[in-house]
Amino acid sequence: MKSNILIILFFLIALAICQEDDSGDDTTVLDVSSATESQTTTTALETETTASATVESATSATVSEKEPQPTSTESEMPAVNRTVNPAVCQSLQQLYKSLNGNAWIVRTGWDSTDMSTCCSWLLIYEPLALNANPPSPTTSDLAYNNLVGQLPNSFDQLPDLQNIDLSNNNISGSLPATIANLASLKSINLDVNSISGDLPSGLSKLVNLTNIHLKNNSLAGTIPDSWATMKSLENLYLSNNSLTGPFPTVITQISSLRSLYLDNNALNGFLPTDLGRASGLIQLNLKGNHLLGNIPASVGNMTNLQSLVMSHQMLNGSIPEELYSLLKLEVLDLSSNRLTGTLSTKLGQIVNVKRLNLGHNLITGPIPSQIDQLTKLEHLSLNFNALNGQFPSSMAPPALGYCYMTPNQFQSCPDQSIINNPQSLAFQCSVDCIVKDSRKKSNSAAGNSSNSLTIIVIAMVTAFKFLM
């Protein structure tokens, strides 16, 4: 009996202990759920002091992981002043007034009376990372915006301006001298306007200037000798102006120059013999001037050239052998000159050429068979020369889409099977072989003469018999 009572007693004690453990686990679960709920909702339930402390600790730990606190250095940085030097804004507004701002297509902010907020005007930009205090505009992009009139001489108030694009407008007059005070200027684009006068010699002071775009204007004179000191200038576009005088040799002294476009001006005289000193050039376009004389052999030193255009001039003499060492050439256009001599067998060395135009010259001799090595050709023009001999039997380059070969004086064509092959150069260039045609005509004439003579003899014999 006593033993049964003891067993029951021990059982009850064990049951009580188990219930106490379960109660402790429930409390822990509640605490954790409270902590989670406190982190994910703005109205957390009030819990015991220990639970609140846990939530607070967890929250601060999470914030510190996701959002690092600023360092002492960052905390001490002064707030950036958003206002601009009034002189800068006044200079920009003078540009607006001088170029008929009321007629601009986009002009928001430009008629403002607040001369401290011009960085917010449309088409004016400042760096994304502002470290200037006060900030200052670095880019003015007003292309295609119906600007009409003359540029004001107030650019000296824009010391941080790096890029100016006023292209495709109707700006007239000369370039103001104060442009030479834009010490930070890297690029200026005034293409397609009506700007006249000479190129400012003061641009040579702009040591950061890399791009000058002044094509399609009415600029006169020549490139100033002072520009020889422009060691950062890479791209110079002066096409379609009224530049005169001999070829500007200052070009050969600007070692940084990569692209030079002087096409469609009125330059005259001979090309300098040391033209090859401009060995950094990648693109050279002199089309449509009045240059004459030989192409200098030093052009072979311009080994970086990818495009060489000297068409529509009065150049004469033969194509220098050194030119065929320009292995990077993709465009070679010497058309519409007075070039003589023959095509060199070295023609096959310029294997990267895609456009080869030597038409409208006085070149003689056969087309070298090495032309079949120019597998990248897309445009081939050798028409209006005096080329002769047999036309090559080679197949046309796969990408060839344009070919002009006539008139010339080829005496013979390849076999008929090649001429009729759509993949052949002869077929794609519609070559005309003069002598073959003339032989056919001669044979036909001879045949006709023979037939006529036979008829005459028969007639005479018949008449003789009749008289007898």
PLY file of the C-alpha trace (Angstrom):
ply
format ascii 1.0
element vertex 468
property float x
property float y
property float z
element edge 467
property int vertex1
property int vertex2
end_header
0.00 0.00 0.00
2.75 2.43 0.98
4.73 1.55 -2.08
1.76 2.35 -4.33
1.34 5.73 -2.65
5.05 6.53 -3.19
4.83 5.61 -6.86
1.81 7.90 -7.36
3.59 10.70 -5.51
6.70 10.44 -7.67
4.50 10.42 -10.77
2.77 13.65 -9.74
6.10 15.34 -8.99
7.48 14.36 -12.41
4.31 15.61 -14.10
4.61 18.95 -12.33
8.26 19.30 -13.41
7.36 18.57 -17.05
4.58 21.16 -17.00
7.00 23.74 -15.59
9.50 23.03 -18.43
6.74 23.35 -21.05
5.69 26.67 -19.55
9.28 27.95 -19.87
9.42 26.96 -23.55
6.19 28.83 -24.26
7.60 31.97 -22.68
10.67 31.78 -24.91
8.56 31.40 -28.04
6.48 34.40 -27.07
9.60 36.46 -26.52
11.01 35.58 -29.93
7.75 36.23 -31.73
7.49 39.56 -29.94
10.98 40.47 -31.07
10.19 39.52 -34.65
6.91 41.41 -34.55
8.69 44.47 -33.15
11.12 44.44 -36.07
8.46 44.04 -38.77
5.61 46.26 -37.49
5.41 49.81 -36.20
2.96 48.93 -33.39
4.84 46.22 -31.44
3.14 44.70 -28.45
4.25 45.73 -24.98
6.17 42.88 -23.42
8.31 42.36 -20.41
11.35 44.56 -19.91
13.74 41.84 -20.93
11.84 41.19 -24.18
11.86 44.92 -25.03
15.57 45.05 -24.43
16.06 42.08 -26.70
14.01 43.73 -29.49
15.88 47.00 -29.09
19.21 45.28 -29.23
18.26 43.24 -32.30
16.91 46.30 -34.11
19.99 48.41 -33.50
22.17 45.53 -34.62
20.20 45.23 -37.88
20.40 48.98 -38.58
24.11 49.07 -37.94
24.61 46.22 -40.45
22.47 47.76 -43.22
23.27 51.45 -42.79
26.82 52.13 -41.66
27.09 55.25 -39.59
29.08 58.12 -41.15
32.68 58.45 -40.11
33.86 61.48 -38.23
35.40 62.82 -41.45
32.11 62.53 -43.32
30.21 64.11 -40.47
32.48 67.10 -40.53
32.09 67.75 -44.33
30.33 71.07 -44.97
27.05 71.09 -46.88
27.44 71.84 -50.61
26.31 75.29 -51.54
23.77 74.90 -54.36
24.04 78.48 -55.56
26.25 79.50 -58.45
28.51 82.48 -58.83
26.17 85.18 -60.27
28.81 86.18 -62.85
28.57 82.69 -64.35
24.79 82.85 -64.68
24.94 86.37 -66.08
27.39 85.18 -68.76
25.08 82.33 -69.74
22.08 84.65 -69.87
24.04 86.99 -72.11
24.43 84.05 -74.48
20.67 83.58 -74.32
19.96 87.23 -75.16
22.58 87.45 -77.93
21.27 84.36 -79.72
17.57 85.25 -79.80
16.69 83.16 -76.76
12.96 83.85 -76.99
12.88 81.77 -80.19
14.79 78.81 -78.76
13.06 75.45 -78.96
14.12 74.63 -75.39
14.71 77.58 -73.07
13.29 76.67 -69.64
15.07 78.63 -66.91
17.16 80.77 -69.25
15.02 83.87 -68.73
15.26 83.58 -64.94
15.96 86.65 -62.82
17.71 84.53 -60.19
21.38 84.71 -61.12
22.47 81.97 -58.72
20.65 78.87 -59.99
21.73 78.48 -63.62
22.93 74.90 -63.06
19.21 74.03 -63.02
18.50 75.63 -66.41
17.72 73.13 -69.13
20.61 72.06 -71.39
23.15 73.12 -68.76
24.92 70.33 -66.92
27.25 69.99 -63.98
29.19 66.93 -62.71
27.17 64.19 -61.03
29.67 64.13 -58.17
29.60 67.72 -57.00
32.76 68.69 -55.25
32.76 72.29 -56.34
31.52 74.79 -53.81
29.82 76.73 -55.24
28.93 74.41 -58.18
29.66 75.54 -61.71
28.31 74.34 -65.09
30.66 72.15 -67.13
28.59 71.39 -70.23
26.37 73.48 -72.47
24.46 71.46 -75.07
22.35 73.75 -77.25
22.56 71.87 -80.55
19.56 72.01 -82.90
17.95 74.70 -80.73
17.31 77.53 -83.22
20.10 79.80 -81.98
20.38 82.87 -84.21
22.85 85.74 -83.96
26.43 86.33 -82.86
28.27 84.84 -79.91
28.89 87.30 -77.04
32.43 87.98 -75.92
31.78 86.82 -72.35
33.11 83.28 -72.18
35.80 84.33 -69.70
33.16 84.10 -66.94
32.78 80.33 -67.45
36.06 78.97 -66.08
34.81 75.40 -65.51
33.10 74.89 -68.87
34.47 71.70 -70.46
32.10 70.97 -73.34
30.30 73.38 -75.67
27.89 72.09 -78.31
26.14 74.83 -80.29
26.07 72.87 -83.56
23.35 72.91 -86.21
22.07 76.42 -85.50
22.35 79.74 -87.32
25.16 81.44 -85.42
27.04 84.05 -87.44
29.96 86.40 -86.94
33.44 85.48 -85.77
34.56 83.39 -82.85
34.96 85.64 -79.76
38.45 86.00 -78.34
37.31 85.07 -74.81
36.85 81.45 -75.88
40.61 81.25 -75.42
40.06 81.85 -71.67
38.11 78.62 -71.15
40.98 76.89 -69.40
39.00 73.69 -68.72
37.60 73.34 -72.24
37.94 69.85 -73.74
35.53 69.93 -76.66
33.94 72.65 -78.78
31.36 71.89 -81.46
30.03 74.66 -83.69
29.42 72.52 -86.78
26.83 73.64 -89.33
26.48 77.35 -88.57
27.44 80.52 -90.45
30.57 81.47 -88.51
33.09 83.53 -90.43
36.47 85.15 -89.85
39.77 83.50 -88.98
40.55 80.67 -86.61
41.57 82.19 -83.24
45.27 81.77 -82.53
44.49 82.01 -78.81
43.02 78.49 -78.81
46.62 77.31 -78.48
46.41 78.25 -74.77
43.77 75.59 -74.13
45.98 72.73 -73.00
43.03 70.39 -72.34
41.32 70.88 -75.70
40.99 67.54 -77.54
38.15 68.11 -80.05
37.49 71.03 -82.41
34.41 70.71 -84.63
33.94 73.69 -86.94
32.85 72.08 -90.21
30.23 73.58 -92.53
30.85 77.24 -91.71
32.44 80.16 -93.58
35.82 80.30 -91.84
38.69 81.81 -93.83
42.46 82.07 -93.58
44.47 79.08 -92.43
45.36 77.14 -89.31
47.50 79.40 -87.07
51.12 78.38 -86.49
50.57 78.85 -82.76
48.44 75.70 -82.74
51.64 73.67 -82.88
51.69 73.77 -79.06
48.29 72.06 -78.72
49.57 68.77 -77.35
46.14 67.39 -76.41
44.35 68.05 -79.70
43.16 64.77 -81.23
40.33 65.60 -83.62
40.19 68.63 -85.92
37.19 68.98 -88.26
37.31 71.99 -90.60
35.50 70.55 -93.64
33.41 72.75 -95.93
34.82 76.15 -95.07
36.77 78.75 -97.06
40.29 78.10 -95.81
42.97 79.24 -98.27
46.73 79.25 -98.71
49.19 76.37 -98.83
48.75 73.18 -96.89
49.19 74.14 -93.17
52.46 72.48 -92.20
51.70 73.17 -88.54
49.68 69.97 -88.74
52.84 67.90 -88.86
53.87 69.35 -85.46
50.73 68.36 -83.54
51.81 64.87 -82.54
48.60 64.09 -80.68
46.39 64.57 -83.78
44.38 61.50 -84.80
41.71 62.84 -87.20
42.17 65.73 -89.65
39.38 66.82 -92.00
40.23 69.71 -94.34
38.08 68.60 -97.24
36.20 71.04 -99.47
38.21 74.15 -98.76
40.45 76.19 -101.10
43.94 75.08 -100.01
46.51 75.25 -102.80
50.14 74.52 -103.61
52.12 71.35 -103.02
51.81 68.83 -100.24
54.80 69.11 -97.87
57.48 66.50 -98.38
57.50 65.82 -94.64
53.75 65.10 -94.48
54.68 61.74 -92.98
55.71 63.45 -89.73
52.01 63.42 -88.83
52.47 59.73 -88.06
49.75 59.62 -85.40
46.97 60.36 -87.88
44.30 57.70 -88.27
42.04 59.65 -90.63
43.19 62.24 -93.20
40.73 63.85 -95.62
41.94 66.52 -98.05
39.28 66.02 -100.72
38.17 68.91 -102.91
41.00 71.43 -102.55
43.41 72.81 -105.16
46.51 70.84 -104.16
48.93 69.77 -106.87
52.20 67.94 -107.39
53.26 64.48 -106.28
52.03 62.53 -103.29
55.10 62.62 -101.02
56.86 59.32 -100.35
56.90 60.16 -96.64
53.22 59.21 -96.53
54.54 55.70 -95.98
55.50 56.74 -92.44
51.86 57.32 -91.52
51.46 53.70 -90.53
48.41 54.32 -88.32
46.30 55.59 -91.21
43.00 53.81 -91.68
41.48 56.34 -94.07
43.33 58.42 -96.69
41.23 60.62 -98.98
42.94 62.99 -101.46
40.42 62.96 -104.28
39.32 65.84 -106.55
42.66 67.67 -106.63
45.35 68.27 -109.26
47.82 65.72 -107.92
50.07 64.11 -110.52
52.89 61.63 -110.83
52.62 57.98 -109.88
51.34 56.49 -106.64
54.42 56.14 -104.41
55.43 52.56 -103.59
55.68 53.56 -99.93
51.93 54.07 -99.76
51.38 50.31 -100.03
53.07 49.85 -96.63
50.03 51.38 -94.90
48.74 48.02 -93.76
45.90 49.43 -91.62
44.29 51.26 -94.53
40.56 50.61 -94.92
39.78 53.54 -97.22
42.03 54.76 -100.06
40.53 57.37 -102.35
42.82 59.12 -104.85
40.19 59.54 -107.55
39.72 62.54 -109.87
43.36 63.61 -110.03
46.02 63.43 -112.76
47.90 60.41 -111.47
49.96 58.46 -114.01
52.15 55.36 -114.01
51.05 51.80 -113.33
49.52 49.94 -110.42
52.20 48.26 -108.32
52.19 44.55 -107.56
52.42 45.69 -103.93
48.73 46.59 -104.16
48.00 43.23 -102.57
49.72 44.29 -99.33
46.92 46.61 -98.18
44.82 43.61 -97.25
42.47 45.52 -94.92
41.23 47.95 -97.55
37.45 48.03 -97.97
37.10 51.00 -100.29
39.58 51.49 -103.15
38.87 54.36 -105.51
41.47 55.28 -108.13
39.06 56.22 -110.89
39.28 59.30 -113.15
43.07 59.38 -113.46
45.61 58.53 -116.20
46.86 55.22 -114.82
48.09 52.72 -117.42
49.22 49.09 -117.58
47.46 45.94 -116.42
45.63 45.34 -113.17
48.06 43.28 -111.07
46.89 39.77 -110.25
47.61 40.53 -106.58
44.28 42.34 -106.46
42.78 38.99 -105.51
44.46 39.38 -102.08
42.14 42.26 -101.23
39.48 39.97 -99.82
37.75 42.66 -97.74
36.92 44.95 -100.65
33.41 46.38 -100.62
33.88 49.21 -103.14
36.24 49.12 -106.12
36.52 51.87 -108.70
39.23 51.95 -111.38
37.11 53.45 -114.17
38.13 56.28 -116.52
41.80 55.35 -116.68
43.94 53.84 -119.46
44.37 50.38 -117.94
45.17 47.70 -120.52
46.33 44.12 -120.89
44.25 41.16 -119.83
41.62 41.60 -117.17
42.28 39.40 -114.08
40.64 35.96 -113.91
40.21 36.14 -110.12
36.97 35.76 -108.25
35.39 38.84 -106.67
35.80 39.47 -102.92
32.77 38.12 -100.98
31.71 41.57 -99.69
32.11 43.44 -102.99
28.95 45.40 -103.66
30.12 48.23 -105.94
32.55 47.92 -108.85
33.29 50.27 -111.75
35.96 49.28 -114.31
34.91 50.93 -117.56
35.89 52.73 -119.60
39.46 51.42 -119.83
41.47 49.74 -122.61
41.61 46.07 -121.71
42.75 44.02 -124.74
41.53 40.64 -123.57
39.17 39.06 -121.10
39.36 35.79 -119.19
37.75 32.65 -120.57
34.06 32.78 -121.31
33.37 30.42 -118.39
34.87 33.00 -116.01
33.14 35.96 -117.61
29.79 34.23 -117.18
30.49 33.23 -113.58
28.54 35.59 -111.24
31.27 35.15 -108.64
34.05 36.42 -110.88
35.49 39.92 -110.79
34.95 40.28 -114.53
31.25 39.50 -114.19
30.64 41.80 -111.20
32.59 44.67 -112.74
30.87 44.33 -116.16
34.25 44.55 -117.85
34.45 45.52 -121.53
37.23 44.05 -123.67
37.75 46.38 -126.61
40.06 44.35 -128.83
37.92 41.22 -128.77
34.96 43.22 -129.90
36.96 44.86 -132.68
38.24 41.50 -133.87
34.70 40.23 -134.11
33.78 43.27 -136.16
36.83 42.78 -138.40
36.00 39.11 -138.99
32.41 40.03 -139.75
33.54 42.70 -142.22
35.96 40.26 -143.86
33.18 37.72 -144.20
30.90 40.27 -145.79
33.66 41.30 -148.24
34.26 37.71 -149.23
30.56 37.14 -149.86
30.36 40.30 -151.96
33.36 39.24 -154.06
31.81 35.83 -154.72
28.59 37.44 -155.90
30.51 39.75 -158.26
32.47 36.84 -159.80
29.28 34.82 -160.35
27.61 37.82 -161.96
30.56 38.39 -164.30
30.66 34.72 -165.39
26.91 34.72 -166.04
27.18 37.91 -168.12
30.11 36.50 -170.17
28.13 33.33 -170.98
25.14 35.42 -172.01
27.25 37.49 -174.41
28.77 34.42 -175.98
0 1
1 2
2 3
3 4
4 5
5 6
6 7
7 8
8 9
9 10
10 11
11 12
12 13
13 14
14 15
15 16
16 17
17 18
18 19
19 20
20 21
21 22
22 23
23 24
24 25
25 26
26 27
27 28
28 29
29 30
30 31
31 32
32 33
33 34
34 35
35 36
36 37
37 38
38 39
39 40
40 41
41 42
42 43
43 44
44 45
45 46
46 47
47 48
48 49
49 50
50 51
51 52
52 53
53 54
54 55
55 56
56 57
57 58
58 59
59 60
60 61
61 62
62 63
63 64
64 65
65 66
66 67
67 68
68 69
69 70
70 71
71 72
72 73
73 74
74 75
75 76
76 77
77 78
78 79
79 80
80 81
81 82
82 83
83 84
84 85
85 86
86 87
87 88
88 89
89 90
90 91
91 92
92 93
93 94
94 95
95 96
96 97
97 98
98 99
99 100
100 101
101 102
102 103
103 104
104 105
105 106
106 107
107 108
108 109
109 110
110 111
111 112
112 113
113 114
114 115
115 116
116 117
117 118
118 119
119 120
120 121
121 122
122 123
123 124
124 125
125 126
126 127
127 128
128 129
129 130
130 131
131 132
132 133
133 134
134 135
135 136
136 137
137 138
138 139
139 140
140 141
141 142
142 143
143 144
144 145
145 146
146 147
147 148
148 149
149 150
150 151
151 152
152 153
153 154
154 155
155 156
156 157
157 158
158 159
159 160
160 161
161 162
162 163
163 164
164 165
165 166
166 167
167 168
168 169
169 170
170 171
171 172
172 173
173 174
174 175
175 176
176 177
177 178
178 179
179 180
180 181
181 182
182 183
183 184
184 185
185 186
186 187
187 188
188 189
189 190
190 191
191 192
192 193
193 194
194 195
195 196
196 197
197 198
198 199
199 200
200 201
201 202
202 203
203 204
204 205
205 206
206 207
207 208
208 209
209 210
210 211
211 212
212 213
213 214
214 215
215 216
216 217
217 218
218 219
219 220
220 221
221 222
222 223
223 224
224 225
225 226
226 227
227 228
228 229
229 230
230 231
231 232
232 233
233 234
234 235
235 236
236 237
237 238
238 239
239 240
240 241
241 242
242 243
243 244
244 245
245 246
246 247
247 248
248 249
249 250
250 251
251 252
252 253
253 254
254 255
255 256
256 257
257 258
258 259
259 260
260 261
261 262
262 263
263 264
264 265
265 266
266 267
267 268
268 269
269 270
270 271
271 272
272 273
273 274
274 275
275 276
276 277
277 278
278 279
279 280
280 281
281 282
282 283
283 284
284 285
285 286
286 287
287 288
288 289
289 290
290 291
291 292
292 293
293 294
294 295
295 296
296 297
297 298
298 299
299 300
300 301
301 302
302 303
303 304
304 305
305 306
306 307
307 308
308 309
309 310
310 311
311 312
312 313
313 314
314 315
315 316
316 317
317 318
318 319
319 320
320 321
321 322
322 323
323 324
324 325
325 326
326 327
327 328
328 329
329 330
330 331
331 332
332 333
333 334
334 335
335 336
336 337
337 338
338 339
339 340
340 341
341 342
342 343
343 344
344 345
345 346
346 347
347 348
348 349
349 350
350 351
351 352
352 353
353 354
354 355
355 356
356 357
357 358
358 359
359 360
360 361
361 362
362 363
363 364
364 365
365 366
366 367
367 368
368 369
369 370
370 371
371 372
372 373
373 374
374 375
375 376
376 377
377 378
378 379
379 380
380 381
381 382
382 383
383 384
384 385
385 386
386 387
387 388
388 389
389 390
390 391
391 392
392 393
393 394
394 395
395 396
396 397
397 398
398 399
399 400
400 401
401 402
402 403
403 404
404 405
405 406
406 407
407 408
408 409
409 410
410 411
411 412
412 413
413 414
414 415
415 416
416 417
417 418
418 419
419 420
420 421
421 422
422 423
423 424
424 425
425 426
426 427
427 428
428 429
429 430
430 431
431 432
432 433
433 434
434 435
435 436
436 437
437 438
438 439
439 440
440 441
441 442
442 443
443 444
444 445
445 446
446 447
447 448
448 449
449 450
450 451
451 452
452 453
453 454
454 455
455 456
456 457
457 458
458 459
459 460
460 461
461 462
462 463
463 464
464 465
465 466
466 467
